């Protein structure tokens, strides 16, 4: 009996997923457009592995969705297997993944069969990657490989599944060379044509993402020739092929093929396929026919709402924000911000939960071992323990008295030392205030009172110097914050929003800032603070967009608002001059743009200095 499990939704910024290892394997047929980070999951095919030595397990590693899609299929009652905890984990899989992860983790601590250990780690890696914990998933999948032997035929299907999922994770992490290598390793152990098509499709999509369009096109052509009789699969391959050809050559006329694939999907009522086609068409018309691009983006948004897919909806909203007229942006901004925050919060919670489950399992195991040891010793040492207990009690009482007396005396000494330190600090501070602030103000007052002609710039310089010196009075070495930098940026920018001004942050994720060091991050924090303060004081903006992007070893920061912009005779003040110096210190560049309404500022700087 083949088992098919219902699939939960998954973020569109994730990649095609792994097919299961063991006696029966699920194979997804999928395609996705790399440029828009969207994908579609197609119907599942099942087959039995040609291996009489494999035990009759119904171990399913369902496909982790790359698009917050929900793929529903018929579900059957699982057959009994030898490990109760593994069976328990499977019963929770994709229903309550926290519980599933807990039982699979128990298998890794209790099981003795190497294949069961590998299966449990593979399940755990898939769940972690599904929840966005790619590095945790990578660790679990690599751990699974250590229990598998490529020369054992019963292990080969699990090997192909692990390598394929490792390829998916590397693709998500933009390590395209490693992803292609893992996909080829998966092909080494695959014999079924459907599974081979899955791996080839993953390779083609990775080549497309990498920018090696010729390689991707060759693979998609081979898939087109094999799927002429299967309309849905043919539409998927055709749409991906046309998209890749257009990415290679922007003058390529991809519209007929994209529309033909769209029509096939309409005729077959392939809702998820329509989502991908609308995304492809919106991208294709973005430059040449913005109105058409907006139309297809709206169609995709409708489909996303229809299938209740937050990931698809977020991507559609991102496209709508780019293409829509300014007067329609506000509701899109609000919905997009809500969705992205919710998705990120769920991912962060999942990462913490998995770490906690592992910690609790290890702790319980250690506690149980210790308890067993204590119980064994108790039988033979009962008399000794009673005698030792009396001596220990007396020792504790006497030690406690000594410690109490010492502690009371020590506390009195510390309190006296603390009072003395406070008094000394107050005295030093008052002396510094007198020497720096009072004397400095007196000199400035004297200049104003007795000089006939007052040099305003000179006076401002003196006041600024006094300000800087007064700050040094209470200067203390700052402590390093434990808060991730992406969270610091969010806490910095978000408070500038209000009922009248909406602030949208795009692309502020940990992967982006992992390429920068602490010095660069400190400069960026001050730069963004200056931009937002100027916006609040002068721009009268109702919508502000700050977009972060990593491209070609450069971090790009795009600031856009819909305020009154810069006046024609605008001159840069000290605030922007300081900001300009900060940009130069990180070897960066900036560009001001003055559209008909609002202001655009583009700041970029290299990551090589912090590698």
N, C-alpha and C positions, 0 to 999 in steps of 0.2 A: 504493500500500500504506500502510495506516495503522499507525503505530508506537505500541505501548503499552508503557510502561516500568513496572517494579515500583516500588512506593512504599515508602520507609522509614517508620519511626515518627516521630512528632513530638509535642511537648508539647501537652497539652490547653489550655494557657493561650495558645495561638496561634489565629489566626483562619482562616477559609476561604481557600483558596489560588487562585492565578492560573491561568487556562487559557492554553494556549500560543499564541504568535503564529507565523505563517507559513502555508504552503499548507494544512496540516492542523492541526486544533485539537482538543485534549482539553478536554472540559467536565465538571467534577465536579458532581454534584447532592448538595448537602449541607444539613444544618441543624444548629444547635447551640443549646443553652440558655445564654443569656448569664449568668444569675444564678449558675450553677454552673460557668461557664467550660468546659463540655464540649460536644463537637460530634461529628457523625458524618459520614463521607464516603460518598457513595452511588455507584452505578454510573456508569461513564464512557460518554459518548456522543461519537462522532466524526463529523465532517463535512468535506467539502472546500470550501474557499473558492472563491467564484465569481469568480475573477480569473485570466484566461489570461496576464496579464503577469508573474505571480509565478513565480519559478524553482522548479523541483521540488525543494524542500528538505523533508526530514522533520525539521524543527526542533521539538522538543517542549519546552515549559516545563511539566513535570508539576506537579500541584497539590501545594503545600507543605502537609503535614498539620498540622492544628491539634489533634490529639489523640494524638500518639505512636501513630498507627494504622499498620498495614501493609496497603495495598490491593494485592492481587496480581492481575495480569491477564496475558493472553498476550503474549508478547514476540516481535517479528519482527526480522529482520536489517535494519539501517538501510541506506538507499540512499546511494550515493556523493554527496558534495557537493564544492563547489569548494575549500573551505578545509580542508586536512588537519588542522590543529590544532583546528578547530571539531569536525570529525568525531571526533577523538581524545577531546576533552572530552566529547562526547555518549556515547561508548562507556564512559566512567567514571561518568557521571551517575547518582546514586543507588546506585552500587556502591562507589565510592571518591571521595567528593566533594572531598577534598583534591587528588587528581590532576585531577579535572574542573576545579576552580577554577584550577589551575595552567595548563592548556591554554587555558581561556577567557581568562585574563589575557594569555597570549601573543598571542591574536587581537587584543586591544585595543592591543597595542604594535606589531603587525606588519601587520594588515589595512589595506586601503585602501578597501574597499567600506563605505559608511555603514550599510547594513542588517546586514552581518556584524558590524560594531562594536556596533550596537545589540543584536543577538541575544546577543553575548558578554556585554555588561554586564547584560542581563536575566537570563541564566543565573547570573551571579555574584551579582546581587541576590537571586535566589530562594534560592540556596544559603546566603547569609549570613543571610537572614531565617529560613530553615529551622533553622539552627543557633542562633538566638536573638540574632544580631547585627543588631537592627532598624535602628539608625542606619547601620551599614555597608551594609545592604541598601537603605535609603532613598537613600543617596548613589549607589550603583551604578545604581538604577532611574532616578533623575533624570538621571544621566549618559547613560543609554540614550536618554532622550527628546530629548537635544540632537542625536542623529544621525537622528532620524525627522522626516518632514514629513507633516502631516495631509492635505495635498493630494495626496500620492502614494498611490494606492490600495493598492499592495503593502505600504505601511507601516502601514495602518490596523489590521490585525489585531494587529500587535505593539503598537501604541498602546493598543488596548483591553486587552491583557494587562497592560501596564505599569501603566495606571491602576487596573486591578482589584487588582493586587498592592500598589500604593501605598495603596489603600483598606484592604487587609488589615493592612498595617503600621501605619497610623494608628489602626486599630481596636485593635490590640495595645497601642499607646501611649496609648490612651484619648483620642485626639483625634478625637472622633466627628464633629464638623462637617466637618473635612477629609476624613475617611473617606467620608462621604456624597457630598461634592463629587467625589472621585475616582471613586466608583462611577458617578455620573451621567455623568462624562466617558467612562468605559468604555462605557456604554450608547450613547453618541453614535456609536460606530464598530461596533456589533454589529448584525448582520442576522439571524442564525440564532435561531430561537425558543428552542432549548435554552440558548444562551449568554445570551440575554436573561433567562431564568428564573434563571440563576445570579447575574447581577448584581442582579436584583430581590430575590432571597433574601438576598444580602449587605446590601442597603440595609435590608431589614426587620429583620435581626438587629442592625444598627447602631442603628436607631431604638429597638429593644428595650433595647439596652445603654444608650443615652442616656436612657431613661426616657420617650421619646415613644411611648407604647403605642398611641395611636389611629392614628398613621401606620403603625406596624408591623402592626397588626391589619388595616388596609385592604389592605396589600400581601399579607399571608398569605391573606386572603380571595380575592384575585384568583388566587393560586397554587392554592388549593383547587379553584376552579372549572375550572382548566385541567388538573388531574391526576386527575380522577375515575376514569379508566380505568387509571391506573398505580398499583398498590397501594402499592408501596414509597414512591414520591414523595408519594402522598396521605397515607400514615401520617406521613411526616416533616413535611409542612405542617400536618397536623391536630395533631400533638403540639406543634409550635412555637406554633401558634395558641392552643391551650388554655393552654399555659404563659404566653403573653403576656397573655391575658385574665385569668388568675389574678394575675399581677403587677400588672395595672391595678386589679383589684378582688379583695381577698383573700377576699371572700364568694362569689366566682364558683365554681360547682360544676364543676370541671374534670375530676373523676375519671372520668366516663363517656367523655369524649373521649380522655383519656390512656390509659385501659384498652383502648378500642377500637383505638387506634394500637398499643398493646402486643400485642394479639391478632393484628393483621395481621402484625406482625413475627415473632411466634412461628410463625404459619402458613407464612410464607415463609422461615423459618429465617434471618432477617436478624440475624446476631449483633451487628454493630456498631449496627444500629438498636435492638436490645434494650438495649445499653449506654446510649444516650441516653434511652430510655423509662424505664428504672430510675432514672436520675438525675433525670428530671422528677418521677416519682412520689415519690421520696425527699424532694425539695424541697417538693413539694405537701403531704405529710403531716407535715413536720417539726414544725409547731406543733400541728395539730389531733389527730394520731394518731402520737405518737412511736414506738410499737411498729411500726406499719406502715412508717414512714419508715426505721427500723432494718432491717426485713426487706428493703426494696428496696435499701438501701445495701449489705447483704450480698450480694444478688443481683448488683448491679453489680460488687462486688469479685470475685465468682466469674467473671463475664464477662471482667473485666480480666485476671485470671490466666490464663483460658483462651486469650485472644488474645495473651498475652505483651506487654501494653502498659504500661510503667512509668508513663506519664503518666496513663492512666485509673486505674491502681492507686493512684497517689498521691492523686488526687481522691477516689476511693472511701474510702481510708483517712482522709482529712481529715473526710469525712462520718461515718465510723464513730467517730472520736475524739469528735466532737461528740455523737453519739447513744448510744453504748454506756455501760453501767454501769462504774463506776470499776475494778472488779476485772478487766475485760477490756481495759483501756486499754494496759497495758504492752507486749504484743507489737505492737499497732498503732503505738504511739509509736516503737518500735525500727525497724520496717519503714519507716514514713513518713520518719523521719530519714535512714535509709540511702538511700531513693529520691531524696529532694529533694537531698541532698548529691551523689549521683552525677549527677543531671541537670544541676545547676548547674556541677559540675566539667567535664562534657563541653562545655557551652556556652562556658565561659571558655576552655577549650583551643582550641575552634574559632575563636573571635575572634582569639586570638593567632596561630593557624596561618595564617589568611587574611592578616593583616597581614604576616607573615613571607614568605608566597608573593609578595605584591606587592612587598615590598622586594627580595627576591632577584631577581625578574624585572627590576625597574628597574636594579638593580646590574649584572646580567649584560649588559643592553643597553648601559649606559654603559661597562662594561669592554670589550665587543666593539668599540664605536665607537672607544675609545681605542687598542685594539690595532691596528685598521685604520689609524688615523692614524700610529701609531708605525712600522708596517711600510712605509708609503709614504715616510715621511721617511728611513728607514734606507737606502734604495737610493741616495739622492742625497747623503747626509751621512756616509757611512761614514768617509772620511778625516778629516773634521773631528772626528768623534766620537772617533777614536783619539787625536788630538792633545789634544782637550779632556779625554779620560780621564786622560792622563798628568798634565796640569796639575791636574785635579780631585783626583787621588790624592794629589799632593804637598800640595795645599791642605787636604785632609781630614786628612792625617797631622799637618801643622803645627797645624791648628785643633784636632784631637783632643788634641794635647799641651797646648795652651793651655787648652782646656776642662777637661782632667783636673786640671791644676794649680789652676785657679780653683775647680773643684768641691771638691777636697780642702780648700782653704783655707776655702771657704764652709761646708763641712760642719763643720769645726772651730769656726768662729764660731757656727754655729747650735747645736751641742752645748753650747758654753759659755753661750750665751744661755739655752738650755733649762734647764741646771742652775741658773743664777741665778734664773730665773723660778720654778722648783720650790722653791728655798730661800725666796724671798720669799713664795710662797704658803703654804708650811708655817708660816713665822713669823707671817703674818697670821692663819692659821687657829688657831694655838695661842693667840695673843693674844685672839681672839674667844671661844674656848672658855673661857679663863680669865675674861674679863670678863662673859660672858653666863651660861655654865652654872655655873661654880664660884661666882661671886658670887650668882647667883640661888638656887642650892641653899643657900648659907649663910644667906641671908635667910629662906628658908622654915624651915630648921632652927632658926633663932633664934626665930621666931614660935612654933613648936611647943614649944620648950624653956622659953620664958619666959612665955608667956601661959597664964593659968590656964584660961580657957574658949576652946576652939578652935572657930571657925566653919568647919564642914566645907565649905560652899559656897564660902566665901571662899578656903579652902585649895585647893580644886579649881580655882578660877579662876586662882590664882597658878601652879599647876603647869601648867595648860593654856597660860597666857601664856608660861611658860618654855619649854614644848615648841615653841610657834610661833616664838619667838625663836631657839631652837636650830636649827630647820630653816633659818632664814635664813642660818645660817653657811655652809652649803655650797650655797646656792641658785644654780642656773645657769639661764639662759634656755632653756626647752625648745625643741627643734626640731620643726618640723612634720612629721608622719609622712606618708610616701607611701602608706601602706596605706589602701585605701578604707574608709569608715566602717562599711559593713556587715560587712567582714571584721574590723574592730576589735571590733565588738559580738560577733561570733561568738567571737573569741579571748577576750573578757572573760567571756562566759557559759558557754562549753563546759567550762572547767576545773572548774566547780562540780559537774559531774556525776561520779558514781562508780558502783561496783557496786550501791550501795544507793539512790542517788538518780539518776533519769533526768531530764535537762534537755532539753526540746523547744523549739526556736525556730521560729516560724512568721511569714512575711511580711517577714523581714529581707532586703530586696533593695535594689540601688543606686537604683532609681527612687524608692523611699520617701524615702531620705535626701538625694536631690538637691534636695528642697524646703527643706532646713535649712542654716543657715550653721555656721561653725566654733564660734562661741560656744555656740550651742544644742547642738551635738553634744558639746561638752566637758561641759556640764551634764548631758545625758542619760547620758553615760558614768559620771559620779559617782553619779547617781540609781540606775542599774541596779546598780552595784557595791555600794551600801548595801543594796539589796533582797536581793541574793544573799548578802552576808555575814550579814545577819540570818537569812535562810533557813537557812544552814549552821549557825549557832550555836544557833538556838532552835526551828526548825519541826519537826524530825524527819520531814521530808517524804520520800516515796519517788518522787514524780513532780512535776515542775515544768514549767509551760507559760508561755512568754513569747511573746505574740502582738502583732505590729505591724500597723497598718492605717492607710491614709490615706483619710479620708472627709470631704467637705464642708470642704476646706481645714483640716482638723484632723488631727494625727497622734495616734493612739490606741495606748496601750501597756496590754495586759491581762496582769496577772500572776496566776497561779493555782497553788496547791500543795495537796497532800492531807495536810498535816501536822496538828499539834495545834491550830493556829489561835491566836487571841489570848485570853488569860484575861479573865474578866469585868471585873476591876479593873485592866486594863492601862493604863499611863500612858506617854506618848511620852517618849523620852529625847532626849539631845542629838543622837544620830545621825539620828533621824527629823526633829528640828527643823531640822537643817542641810539635810536632803533637802527638807523643806517649803519652805525658803527658796529652794532651787535651782529648785523647780517654779514658785514665784511669780516668780522672775527671768525666766523664759521665758513669763510670762503664762499659766501652765497651771493645771489643776485636778486634784484627786485624790479618789477615793472608796474607802473601805474597805467590804468586804462580809464578813460572818461567817456562812458557811454552816454546816451541821451538822458538817462536817469540813473542815479546811483553812482557807485564806485566799484572798481575791480582792482585788486592788487594780487600780483603773482610773485611769490617768494620761492626760491629754490636754492638748495645747497647740496653738496656731494656727501655721500656716506663713507667714502674711502678714508677720510680723516679719522673716523671712529671705529674702523674695522679692527 
